[in-house]
Amino acid sequence: MKQETVLSLVLVAACIISVTQAEWNQAARDHILKVHNDYRRNEGGCQINELVYDMDLEAQAKTWALGCVFEHELITGRGENLAYDTSKFAEEKLIDDSAQRWFDEKKDFSRGMEQCGKTCHYTQLVWDKTEKVGCYSYRCPSLKYGSRNAWYLVCFYTPGGNMMGQDPYQTQCDAPCRNGQTLVNGLCQGQAIIPCVDVEAHCDYWKGMGFCTGEYAPFMAENCRKTCSLC
């Protein structure tokens, strides 16, 4: 094989690596966390948590992103937002554009909706009780249910939002933050002290139906803490 041919193959391989190699780094983590908290802060609601970045969630997001399948994994208790883009913009702009598309779903949102419907990305973005976020992006050579050579962004959240029949946040509260938290620049920092009480009348019945675990566990953790022995 001629030297020129070998060199050409090396350059082609390098180009392929540069297209598919993940560029996720600390700058990307810092930027996407800021973007999330800016949207949350600007909603003007009360008792909205300031998100912190979580490396365990990032590890889960990385595993899902590297699979290059544009669909939700749907793990109980965890929220998810996905986006992809075929442009070649810098990482920060791709993040900004993706978050903007999530937020733009707000135009279809109405308070009191039974389900989030076409607004689930927006509602998870600003869900008040969510505390942690972890993300990862990867340039997929072929994104299933997406496109070829697609930049794929996966963000996971805990606790997950989008509880049926609940709004993402309140606009009027007895206090700006929950007990044990501090309001800092429009968002609530610290761990809230949640009373060990049930706030729904049917907790015993739901426990008997097995709702303390499984699909309904996040709802029960919020509304039936005492009955489910979560405190």
CORJOQUI-V863401 format. One record per backbone hydrogen bond with DSSP energy under -1.0 kcal/mol. CO is the residue of the C=O (numbers start at 1). NH is the residue of the N-H. If there is no record, write none. Layout:
co->(CO	CO)
nh->(NH	NH)
This chain:
co->(2	3	4	5	6	7	8	9	10	11	12	13	14	15	16	17	25	26	27	28	29	30	31	32	33	34	35	36	37	38	41	48	52	54	55	56	57	58	59	60	61	62	65	68	69	75	77	79	81	83	85	90	91	92	93	94	95	96	97	98	99	100	102	103	104	105	106	110	114	116	119	120	121	122	128	131	132	133	134	136	138	138	140	141	143	144	147	150	151	152	153	154	155	156	157	158	158	163	168	170	176	178	179	182	184	187	188	189	195	202	203	204	205	206	207	210	214	216	217	218	219	220	223	224	225	226)
nh->(6	7	8	9	10	11	12	13	14	15	16	17	18	19	20	21	29	30	31	32	33	34	35	36	37	38	39	40	41	42	44	188	133	58	59	60	61	62	63	64	65	66	68	144	71	78	160	157	155	153	151	94	95	96	97	98	99	100	101	102	103	104	105	106	107	108	109	113	165	119	123	124	125	126	49	52	158	54	156	154	140	152	150	149	146	70	143	140	85	138	83	136	81	134	79	131	132	166	128	46	47	181	193	189	187	184	50	182	197	206	207	208	209	211	210	213	217	220	221	222	223	224	199	228	230	229)
